[in-house]
């Protein structure tokens, strides 16, 4: 795959990035769009001094979302492991009964 140079705009400033595929380009463009949308939402809802305040709030929101998702995935993995143990115990019990 060939690296490709793209440009995305965040907070009305262009940023040049190197991506390795078209799929990755789409992800970066969607991410930049999401950041800009969240900045507009915060700008209309909260008082701010400059765009750095908005970027900080957007960054904080993404970090909170990431941590919540990580905790959820961790909880799902723990539940899956417990279910495997229960399944194994049931299988062993059925074998003893037969």
C-alpha positions in Angstrom: 0.0 0.0 0.0 1.1 3.5 -0.8 1.1 6.3 1.8 -1.0 9.2 0.9 -0.8 12.8 2.1 -4.2 14.3 3.1 -5.3 17.5 4.7 -8.0 17.8 7.3 -9.4 21.0 8.9 -10.0 21.2 12.6 -11.1 24.4 14.2 -10.6 26.2 10.9 -6.9 25.2 10.7 -5.6 22.7 8.1 -3.5 19.8 9.3 -1.6 17.6 6.9 -1.4 13.9 7.7 0.0 10.8 6.0 -2.3 7.8 5.8 -1.7 4.4 4.5 -5.0 3.6 2.8 -8.3 5.0 1.5 -10.1 3.4 4.4 -7.8 5.2 6.8 -8.3 8.5 5.0 -12.1 8.2 5.5 -11.7 7.5 9.2 -9.5 10.6 9.7 -11.9 12.8 7.7 -14.8 11.5 9.7 -12.9 12.0 13.0 -12.0 15.6 12.0 -15.7 16.2 11.1 -16.8 14.8 14.4 -14.4 17.1 16.3 -15.7 20.1 14.4 -19.3 19.2 15.0 -18.7 18.8 18.8 -16.8 22.1 18.9 -19.9 23.8 17.3 -22.2 22.1 19.9 -20.0 23.3 22.8 -19.7 26.8 21.3 -23.5 27.1 21.2 -24.0 25.7 24.7 -21.1 27.1 26.8 -19.2 30.3 27.3 -15.6 30.1 26.1 -12.6 32.4 25.6 -11.1 30.9 22.5 -11.1 27.7 20.4 -8.5 26.1 22.7 -11.2 26.0 25.4 -13.5 24.2 22.9 -10.8 21.8 21.8 -10.1 21.0 25.4 -13.7 20.2 26.2 -14.0 18.1 23.0 -10.9 16.2 24.0 -12.2 15.7 27.5 -15.5 14.3 26.2 -13.7 11.9 23.8 -11.5 10.7 26.7 -14.5 10.1 28.9 -16.3 8.2 26.1 -13.2 6.1 25.6 -12.9 5.3 29.2 -16.5 4.4 29.5 -16.2 2.1 26.4 -13.0 0.5 27.8 -14.8 -0.2 31.1 -17.8 -1.7 29.3 -15.6 -3.9 27.1 -13.6 -5.0 30.2 -16.9 -5.8 31.9 -18.1 -7.8 28.9 -14.8 -9.8 28.9 -15.1 -10.6 32.6 -18.7 -11.7 32.1 -17.7 -13.8 29.1 -15.0 -15.5 31.2 -17.5 -16.2 34.0 -20.0 -17.6 31.6 -17.3 -20.0 30.2 -16.6 -21.2 33.7 -20.3 -21.8 34.4 -20.6 -23.6 31.0 -17.6 -25.8 31.9 -19.1 -26.6 35.3 -22.4 -27.5 33.7 -20.7 -29.8 31.2 -18.8 -31.5 33.9 -21.9 -32.0 36.0 -23.8 -33.5 33.0 -20.9 -35.9 32.3 -21.0 -37.1 36.0 -24.8 -37.6 35.7 -24.6 -39.7 32.5 
